[in-house]
Amino acid sequence: MQRSLIGKQIGGDETRRVKLVLKSSKKQLGDTSVGMSPSFDTKVDGEIEGSAEKLCVDSVKIGKGICLKRKCLDRSQEYVGLESSYKRGIIQRPVSAPEGSPATLKGEELKDGFLRQRYCNTNVRKKKYEVERYTKKNISHNEYISKEDVGEENDNKAGFVRKEVRETLRLYQAMVRKLLQQQELKSKVSDHRSRRADLLAAKILKENNKWVNTGKQILGAVPGVEIGDEFHFRAELAIVGLHHPFQAGIDFSVRSNKLLATSIVAAWCYADDVKYSDVLVYLGIGGNPTGKDKKPEDQKLEGANLSLKNSMDEGTPVRVIRGFKETREKGKGLLSTRGKLVTTYTYDGLYLVEKYWKEKNGHGTDVFKFQLRRTPGQPELPVEELKKSTKTRVLRVDDISRGKETMAIGAVNTIDDEIPPTFEYITNMIYPPWYKLTPPKGCKCKDNCADPTKCYCAVKNGGEIPFNHNGAIVQAKPLVYECGPSCGCPPSCYSRVSQLGIKFQLEIFKTKSRGWGVRSLNSIPSGSFICEYTGELLRDNEAEQRTNNDEYLFDIGRNYNDQAFWEGLSKLMPPDLRTSFSSNTVEDVAFTIDGAQCGNVGRFINHSCSPNLYAQNVLYDHDDKRLPHIMLFAAENIPPLHELTYHYNYVLGQVRDANGNVKKKSCYCGSIDCTKRMY
């Protein structure tokens, strides 16, 4: 008698089927209890596709959404994986439970080379399914846990790692902006630290143990990194464990005395020339001359090239990071990047090497080419999603600003037939008749305020320009001064950013559970200005009478920056580059901005307990600290089509209706930090 066990991997990678023909055993193994070690049979029965090591990858690397189906007596039972890493995994198995009680699941941790699977104690009528999974060295049992607890535990773990990756990248990006600012101030100084701010920032974080995923190189998906994540420096890839070499295109590790590729960076010249598909042809490395007197040589199937070939033989996944350069056009992106090549690296997911071959290149030397195919079931890249959405999107309104912004802001709804609510679009604040703006004293600079020691506005900012030459805010502060109408500097001044309006192609879209939201059709680098929150200026007692639109009320007078984050960053910086926080603060005198009836695109930006934007108090057309402009900036790199969010900073129990009763509103942001209540 023979039984067939069908292994089916259906996770985010691909679908593969492996058939094992297993001979029935007369020995009754029964249930293995905690602390007991079963005997091991190292003989592999059956026919498999590839080696036992490949079977280890196919069957033991079990992750969320991956299942093994057992076919027996015309019935099937799923065994769902909980976690995954190379040659290590957690499986669940159903066990008998008292009548009327919910089924429980027992996790088994598998280590060091899975060889064989067997049946034991199959009793369909009593719903008692047990399968022992054998390994060469050890099999350890965890306690019984419920399926609900397992799912919540793994979701929390994944959310925590994701949060750690985001925080580390924010720290790195803020540090690079600060170092780049110093580079701009000392551009004539031949200092390596100034020339390569990206490498210095990575070095500082590594010395302070701020890198993540720093253990053994990961084969497959990297915890905390999601498909579509964007990076603007190669060092960022290493900091999160996605791709370790700062220059080499192929990363690899040694497994069982064999080189296996872990990731590749596939770069092109221009984004417009790239045609994304699930098949990628990658050129091997080596053979190119590095000096004037050296001639091209044949590439060799060794090192990194060999690792790709071995990955094909073993069927192991390879992470692909797509890099491309785009020329920022006038009006698109940041200030000084107009007409400048900007490189973006996007994590594309897992690929499998299908084949490789050797051919002659233009120099007449041999080169290797490797064909990789993207494993199905993974999320699409934002650029691909954007291409498809342009064909299926339902544009309800061409431009909600009616030409008042420098670029149109469309309204898209693929959920239902609703159109955006009616309101008056304004690009500037509406002040009450009793308030008169007084222009501030300005600087007398004739250039772009390049010397902060001589700029009056820079002195008000603590002796520095708040933005770098890319137009990105260097760091959040309680209050930032921009050059204004009384200044002698031109509109291209580095200290004029938020007052110039939006620079990214924004659109509003209907969400599934949170009404209308805002997203960008462009990539947004960390520190970029997004938009102002405009509306009617009200006194707090007036705003309290407008209790039907609490989500459109923005209290003025708070310091929205995460001071702990910026103080932590300052401590990591070299002593000569540390800066103290400005003593400028906003005066809290009970004013509110109401964006319900009059506002701009900012009124549609939703709340999140883990946002990707933050609010910054800015003054430029007046110097009244009671009434700063509320400007929204990117706290991290934001890929296209990702919803833009900021923290509304409500205090629980302090939002009341006209009768003084406490109002409650649930939060549906879904982040790991979600408090479940907005107010």
Buried (B, 14 or more C-beta within 10 A) or exposed (E): EEBEBEBBBBBBBBEBEBEBEBEEEEEEBEEBEEEEEBEBEEEEBBEBEBEBBBBBBBBBBBBBEBBBBBEBEEEEBEBBBBBBBBBBBBBBBBBBEEEEEEEBBBBBBBBBBBBBBBBBBBEEEEEBBBBBBBBBEEBEBEEEBEBEEBEEEBEEBBBEBBBBBBBBBBBBBBBBBBBBBBBBBEEEEEEEBBEBBBBBBBEBBBEEEBBBBEEEBBBBBBBBBBBBBBBBBBBBBBBBBBBBBBEBBBBBBEBEEBBBBBBBBBBEEEBEEBEBEBEBEBEBBBBEEEEEEEEBEBBBBEBBBBBBBBBBBBBBBBBBBBBBBBBBEEEBBBBBBBEEEBBBBBBBBBBBBEEBEEEEBEBEBBBBBBBBBBBEBBEBBBBBBBEEBEEEBEEBBEBBBEEBBEBBBBBBBEEEEEEBEEBEBBBEBBEEEEEEEEEBEBBEBEBBBBEBEEBBBBBBBBEBBBBBBBBBBBBBBBBBBBBBEBBBBEEEBBBBBBBBBBBBBBBBBBBEEBBBBBBBBBBBBBBBBBBBBBBBBBEBEBBBEBBEEBBBBBBBBBBBBBEEBBEBBBEBBEEEBEBEBBEBBBEBEBBBBBBBBBBBBBBBBBBBBBBBBBBBBBBBBBBBBEBBBBBBBBBBBBBBBBBBBBBBEBEEEEBBEEEEEEBEBEBBBEBBEBEEEBB
